[in-house]
Amino acid sequence: MNAQKIAPRQHHAAVEDFIESGAHLFEKPVDPAAAAALLAQIRADRHFDHRLFLSEAEFDADPQYVGVNPRPGRNLLERFEDQLAFVEQDANIVDGVTALLGPGYTILNKKVVCGVSQTSVPAWIRARILGNPVNNLGAYVRPEYRDVTYFYGIDFHQDLIDYKERPADFLTLYVYLHPVSRQDAPLFLLKGSHRLGGTVFPHDLTATSDASWTYRDGQGGVVETDQLILTGGAGFTAMWHACTLHGTQPDAADHERISLRYLLAQGPDHAGMDEVNATLQGPLLLTQTRTDLAADGQAQVKRNTINQA
Ligand SMILES: O=C(O)CCC(=O)C(=O)O
C-alpha cells in the first residue's frame, strides 16, 4: 500500500497561519448575542451620524490633529469592561492568542472603532480629507466623543505605524459586532505582506489584478500579495501580525460599522510569535514609521491606494 504520509503539524494553526499569511481568521465567531448586546449599548450612547462632528467654524477656531484618539480615562470601552468576557475569555481566542504570544500576554490597547458612513460625514469634512491616506476623523469629532476612533477609510498600513522603536511583538485582534458586508467598510488584508517586516508608511503597492498587489520595501524586497476582504457575521474575529498590511475603504453603506480592536502583546516567555518573526525578511522595529504627516499632525501626503482596489 502506498499510503501518503501526512507530515505532522509543527505549530498551532494560528502560528502556521501567521507564518504563511500574517493573519489568522477564527473559524467560530465569538458569541453573537453578547456582541449584539454590547453593540446595542454602544449605539444607545450616541448618534453615530453628523452630530458627532464639530462645525466648520468650531474646527477652524482651534484645529487639533493630535491627541484625538481614545486614551486611558477617555475610552468608551472602559464603561463596558464587565461585558468583554465574550471576547477576552472566549476559549478559541485565548487558545490562539496564547499560542502566538504565550500565556502571559497583555492587552496593550482596546477600543471601539467606527467606520462612519458616507451619509454621516459632513460635506466640508469630506472635501478637506479627500485623497488623504489616513482618514481618522478624530480631529473633526466633538471632544466628548473622542473616546472612540472614527474612520472614513484608512489606506494599507501596518499596526506597527503607531509604535516607533517597539519590536513587532504584538498582534491586532479585530471583532465585528454586527454583520459586515462589502458595503460596510470591511477590513482588506494583504496576505503574506508581513514577510517584509516593518516598512515606512505610505507603502509601495502596485495593483497586478483587481485582487492582488506587488509590494516593495524600497530595499530590494518584493512580495506578491493577494487581497483578502474580511466580510463576516456578528462576532466574526480575525487577528493579524503588526507588519501585515491592511486597511479599509470609506463606509459606503447608510449606517456606521462598529467593531472592537485589541492590541495584544507577547508575554515574557518564548512563544509562537518568535517563530513567526524568525521568518521575516525585514526589520522587526522601525525608528520612523510614517512620512505622511506634517509636524502639526496634518496630512502632507495626498495619495491613497486602497480606494483604487
Ligand atoms: O476599522 C477600520 O476602519 C480600520 C481599522 C484599522 O485598520 C486600524 O485600526 O488599524
The ligand as an SDF file (V2000), in Angstrom:
LIG
                    3D

 10  9  0  0  0  0  0  0  0  0999 V2000
  -11.7480   49.9530   11.4210 O   0  0  0  0  0  0  0  0  0  0  0  0
  -11.2340   50.4890   10.4560 C   0  0  0  0  0  0  0  0  0  0  0  0
  -11.9000   51.0440    9.5680 O   0  0  0  0  0  0  0  0  0  0  0  0
   -9.7580   50.4990   10.3130 C   0  0  0  0  0  0  0  0  0  0  0  0
   -9.0990   49.8400   11.4390 C   0  0  0  0  0  0  0  0  0  0  0  0
   -7.6310   49.7130   11.2700 C   0  0  0  0  0  0  0  0  0  0  0  0
   -7.1320   49.3940   10.2430 O   0  0  0  0  0  0  0  0  0  0  0  0
   -6.8070   50.0120   12.4130 C   0  0  0  0  0  0  0  0  0  0  0  0
   -7.3390   50.4980   13.4200 O   0  0  0  0  0  0  0  0  0  0  0  0
   -5.5920   49.7600   12.3320 O   0  0  0  0  0  0  0  0  0  0  0  0
  1  2  2  0
  2  3  1  0
  2  4  1  0
  4  5  1  0
  5  6  1  0
  6  7  2  0
  6  8  1  0
  8  9  2  0
  8 10  1  0
M  END
$$$$
